[in-house]
Amino acid sequence: MQLSFTIRGQGAEAVSYLLAKNPNNLYERDEKGFKTRIVYTTFTPDEIQFLIYVKPDAIDLVRNSADIYDITSYINDREFAVSSIFTSAIRKALGTALNGKPQEGYSKWVQHPFEMEIAFGPVASDLNDEEIHALFEPIGYQVNLERGVANKKIHDKSSAKFITLKGQQSLQNALKHVFLLIPVLDNYKHYFIDEKEIEKLERYGEGWLESHPLKQLIVKRTLRFENLISQSKFFEMEPPKPELPKVRLNDLRYQAIIDSIKGFPNKETIIDLGSGEGKLSTLLGFVEGVKEILAVEPSNKARLRALDRFHQAKEQGIFLEPTTMAGSLFYFDERLQNKDIMILCEVIEHIDEARLGRIFRMIFQDYRPQVLIVTTPNQEYNVVYEMDEEMRHNDHRFEWTRNEFQQKCAEWIAGCSYRVQFQGIGEEHPTFGQPTQMAIFTRKEG
């Protein structure tokens, strides 16, 4: 684990006095299972780079521990990541700079803003990239994140991050930021947390933490325990948040379909193609004006579960029980012709893309519903979920962007007497749209 500082500009060589480390000498100390080194890799009047390197002795770390007989102490990688262990190991070496008390004559440089670049890693953090940016950018840094190389047989990317910060800072402030925020990133404390941690938080946070947008997150991840958190001068009582019922995307999807159907003048006959266990078909059974629902599903197991769901729904009041049918999009069924509404809710992405053209020709030319409703995932939105997998479900054959879906829909209705309109379903992202996209095809009159 290592940390490097690169300082550029007039007066850069004064940093060696702020650190109280002679650039001609290698600083090396052994303490509590760690070997700490500080070395200058560049030293000119206008540019200095110094590297802080810590090598732990993993066995010595647990020599007097109750976990000495636990084999996990030999395979634990936490001691080799930049964490609270690292900052503890280097605190004594950087004490002069942290306290801002260099030799007399150099005190004017303590608060001098240098152009600096700080790099450290590897860091194992449960914070996402946006949250890491939000930790450092408000205090004047540009943030660059890189990930380590992983075993490609298991993962494409390593979970270990290497972080580079650029900005104008005094050396003392930069060290305070690093010493406080590295443990916040890692969220792992190797020592007992008591009132001394409050003092450290207030000493290192003074002058910048007061106005930080993530102040409460930093305080909570630093002090951990409510009795300590409440004692900090940075603590602010959060107003109670009203508990909102969690709305699943599936529910939003069904509601959008139901709302659309309620607005159609003709909705007496509805086909739910690929109805699964009958969740959407059950909701359709409560829509006023509907007189026939055909729940078409190839899976016998799913149809049996749907029947049980319909039976339970009948006990809730006025309910039109759907008719279950064994059927598939791959085979023509004359019973599905000339209905008012046909629905394909999250169905097409489970079918090989090459077969869809023929399926939609059968729908538009043979079945000829007044309205066809199709929903499918918006592939662009996957980045919001920070998914490791390529697609949202392992049975999906494809997932399309909004533009790709609209192009496909235009191809399917070419030469057919249908028009199409689009809308999104779910929470909207300003760049990536909404998680589900819906197309509503309407048959032209005449």
SVG drawing of the C-alpha trace seen along z (x, -y; Angstrom):
<svg xmlns="http://www.w3.org/2000/svg" viewBox="-69 -33 90 61">
<polyline fill="none" stroke="black" stroke-width="0.4" points="0.0,0.0 1.4,-3.4 0.6,-7.1 2.4,-9.6 2.4,-13.4 3.6,-15.4 4.0,-19.1 4.7,-21.6 5.4,-25.3 7.5,-28.0 8.6,-27.0 7.9,-23.3 11.3,-22.4 9.9,-24.0 7.8,-20.8 10.8,-18.9 11.0,-21.3 7.2,-21.0 7.7,-17.2 10.9,-17.5 12.4,-14.8 15.8,-15.3 15.5,-14.5 19.0,-13.0 18.1,-10.4 15.8,-7.4 13.3,-7.4 12.6,-3.9 11.0,-2.8 9.7,0.5 6.8,0.2 4.0,2.5 4.3,5.0 4.9,2.4 7.9,1.2 7.3,-2.4 9.5,-4.2 9.4,-7.7 11.5,-8.5 11.8,-11.4 11.6,-10.2 11.8,-13.8 13.4,-16.8 13.9,-20.1 13.1,-23.7 9.8,-23.6 8.7,-20.0 8.9,-17.4 7.5,-13.9 7.7,-11.8 6.4,-8.3 5.1,-6.8 5.3,-3.0 4.1,-0.7 4.8,3.1 2.9,5.0 4.0,8.2 0.7,10.1 1.9,12.7 3.2,10.1 -0.1,8.3 -1.9,11.2 0.9,12.6 -0.8,11.6 -4.3,11.7 -7.1,14.0 -7.5,14.8 -4.0,16.3 -5.3,19.8 -7.8,18.5 -6.5,19.4 -8.3,16.3 -5.5,14.1 -3.1,15.6 -5.4,15.0 -6.8,11.6 -5.9,8.9 -7.1,6.0 -3.6,5.3 -2.4,4.7 -5.1,2.2 -5.0,-1.5 -7.1,-1.8 -7.1,-2.9 -4.2,-0.5 -2.2,-2.5 -3.0,-5.9 -2.1,-4.7 1.2,-3.4 2.3,-6.7 0.8,-9.2 4.0,-9.4 6.2,-9.8 4.1,-12.8 3.3,-14.3 5.3,-17.5 3.4,-18.3 0.0,-17.2 0.5,-19.5 1.8,-22.4 4.9,-23.0 8.0,-23.0 11.3,-24.6 11.3,-28.3 11.4,-30.2 9.2,-27.9 5.9,-28.5 4.8,-30.8 4.6,-27.7 2.2,-25.8 -0.9,-27.3 0.6,-27.9 -1.6,-26.4 0.6,-24.1 -0.4,-22.6 -0.5,-19.0 -1.3,-15.5 -2.1,-12.8 -2.3,-9.1 -3.0,-6.2 -4.2,-2.6 -5.3,0.0 -8.6,-0.9 -11.4,1.5 -14.5,-0.6 -18.2,0.1 -18.9,-3.5 -19.7,-3.8 -17.8,-6.0 -20.2,-8.9 -20.0,-8.9 -16.2,-8.8 -16.2,-11.9 -18.7,-13.5 -16.2,-13.0 -13.3,-14.9 -14.7,-17.3 -16.4,-19.7 -13.0,-20.3 -11.3,-21.3 -10.0,-18.1 -10.4,-16.6 -10.8,-12.9 -9.6,-10.0 -10.5,-6.4 -8.8,-3.3 -9.4,0.3 -6.8,3.1 -6.5,6.0 -8.6,9.0 -8.6,12.6 -10.7,12.5 -12.0,16.0 -13.9,14.6 -14.3,10.9 -13.6,8.4 -12.6,5.7 -11.1,5.8 -12.9,4.3 -9.7,2.6 -9.6,-1.1 -6.6,-3.4 -7.4,-7.1 -5.7,-10.2 -6.6,-13.6 -5.5,-16.9 -6.0,-20.4 -4.5,-23.4 -4.0,-22.6 -1.7,-23.3 0.3,-20.2 -1.3,-20.2 -4.8,-20.4 -4.2,-17.7 -2.8,-15.3 -5.8,-16.0 -8.2,-15.2 -6.3,-11.9 -6.1,-10.9 -9.8,-11.4 -11.2,-10.2 -9.2,-7.1 -10.8,-5.3 -14.2,-6.7 -13.6,-5.1 -12.6,-1.8 -15.1,-1.8 -12.9,0.6 -11.4,-0.2 -8.7,2.1 -8.7,0.5 -11.0,-0.2 -13.0,-3.5 -13.4,-5.8 -13.5,-9.5 -10.0,-10.0 -11.6,-9.4 -13.8,-12.4 -10.8,-14.6 -9.1,-13.3 -12.2,-14.0 -12.5,-17.5 -8.8,-18.2 -8.5,-16.9 -11.9,-18.2 -11.5,-21.7 -11.8,-24.3 -13.4,-22.1 -15.7,-19.5 -18.2,-22.0 -19.5,-22.8 -19.0,-19.5 -22.2,-18.1 -21.4,-14.6 -20.5,-15.7 -22.9,-13.4 -21.7,-10.4 -18.1,-11.2 -19.0,-11.6 -21.0,-8.3 -18.3,-6.3 -15.6,-7.8 -17.2,-7.4 -19.5,-4.4 -21.4,-4.5 -24.3,-6.7 -23.0,-7.7 -19.8,-9.0 -21.5,-10.5 -23.8,-12.6 -20.8,-14.1 -19.1,-15.4 -19.4,-19.1 -20.1,-18.2 -23.1,-16.1 -26.5,-17.4 -29.8,-15.8 -31.5,-14.7 -35.2,-15.4 -37.2,-12.2 -38.0,-11.1 -41.5,-10.0 -41.7,-6.4 -42.7,-5.9 -43.9,-2.6 -41.4,-1.0 -42.7,-0.7 -41.3,2.1 -40.6,1.5 -42.8,4.4 -45.7,2.6 -45.0,-0.6 -44.9,1.3 -48.3,2.9 -49.8,-0.3 -48.6,-2.1 -50.2,0.6 -53.5,0.5 -53.6,-3.3 -53.1,-3.2 -55.9,-0.6 -58.4,-2.6 -57.9,-5.4 -58.8,-3.3 -62.4,-3.5 -62.3,0.2 -61.1,2.6 -63.7,5.4 -61.3,8.1 -57.7,8.3 -54.9,10.9 -52.0,11.1 -49.4,12.9 -46.8,14.6 -48.9,14.0 -46.6,16.0 -48.1,16.5 -51.0,14.2 -50.0,11.0 -50.9,8.6 -54.0,10.6 -55.3,10.4 -55.1,6.6 -56.8,6.5 -59.7,8.5 -60.6,5.4 -60.6,2.9 -64.1,1.6 -65.4,2.3 -63.3,5.4 -65.4,8.5 -62.8,11.1 -59.2,11.7 -57.1,14.5 -54.0,15.3 -51.8,17.1 -48.7,18.9 -46.7,21.9 -45.6,23.1 -48.1,25.4 -46.6,24.7 -47.0,20.9 -50.7,21.4 -51.5,23.4 -50.1,20.7 -52.1,18.2 -55.3,20.1 -54.6,20.0 -54.0,16.3 -57.3,15.8 -59.2,17.8 -57.9,15.6 -58.8,12.4 -62.4,13.5 -62.7,13.2 -61.9,9.5 -65.0,8.3 -66.1,7.7 -63.5,9.5 -63.6,10.8 -61.7,14.1 -59.2,14.5 -59.3,17.6 -55.9,19.4 -54.7,20.8 -51.7,22.9 -50.1,21.0 -46.9,19.5 -45.9,16.6 -44.3,19.1 -47.6,20.7 -50.6,19.1 -53.9,19.4 -57.1,18.2 -58.6,17.6 -56.4,14.6 -57.6,12.8 -59.3,9.4 -59.2,8.6 -59.2,5.0 -55.9,5.1 -52.9,7.4 -50.1,7.1 -46.5,8.3 -45.2,7.3 -41.4,8.0 -41.7,10.9 -39.7,10.0 -36.3,9.9 -36.7,13.6 -36.9,14.5 -34.1,14.8 -33.9,11.5 -33.9,13.1 -37.3,14.6 -39.1,11.3 -39.7,10.1 -41.8,13.1 -43.7,12.9 -44.6,9.3 -45.7,9.9 -48.1,12.5 -49.4,10.1 -49.9,7.2 -51.1,9.1 -53.0,12.1 -54.1,11.3 -54.7,7.6 -55.5,6.2 -56.8,2.7 -54.0,1.9 -50.7,3.7 -48.7,2.8 -45.1,3.9 -42.7,3.3 -39.0,4.2 -35.9,3.0 -34.1,-0.1 -30.5,1.1 -29.0,-2.4 -30.4,-2.5 -28.4,0.5 -25.4,-1.8 -27.6,-3.4 -27.9,0.0 -24.1,0.4 -24.5,4.0 -21.7,6.4 -23.7,8.5 -24.3,7.5 -28.1,8.0 -30.7,7.7 -31.8,11.4 -29.8,14.4 -32.6,15.5 -32.6,12.3 -31.4,12.8 -30.9,9.0 -31.6,5.6 -32.1,2.6 -31.3,-1.1 -34.3,-3.5 -33.1,-4.3 -32.7,-0.6 -36.2,0.2 -37.7,-2.6 -35.9,-1.5 -37.1,2.0 -40.7,0.9 -40.5,-1.2 -39.3,1.9 -42.1,4.1 -45.0,1.7 -43.5,0.9 -46.2,1.7 -48.8,2.4 -51.7,0.2 -50.3,-0.7 -48.9,-3.8 -46.7,-3.7 -45.9,-6.0 -43.4,-5.5 -43.2,-6.3 -40.9,-5.4 -41.8,-3.7 -40.0,-4.2 -37.7,-6.7 -36.1,-8.9 -32.4,-9.6 -31.5,-12.8 -29.1,-11.0 -30.2,-7.4 -34.0,-7.8 -36.2,-5.3 -35.6,-1.7 -38.5,-0.3 -39.6,-1.5 -43.2,-1.0 -44.5,-1.0 -48.2,-1.4 -49.2,-0.4 -52.6,-1.5 -54.3,-0.2 -55.2,-2.9 -58.9,-3.2 -60.0,-2.3"/>
</svg>
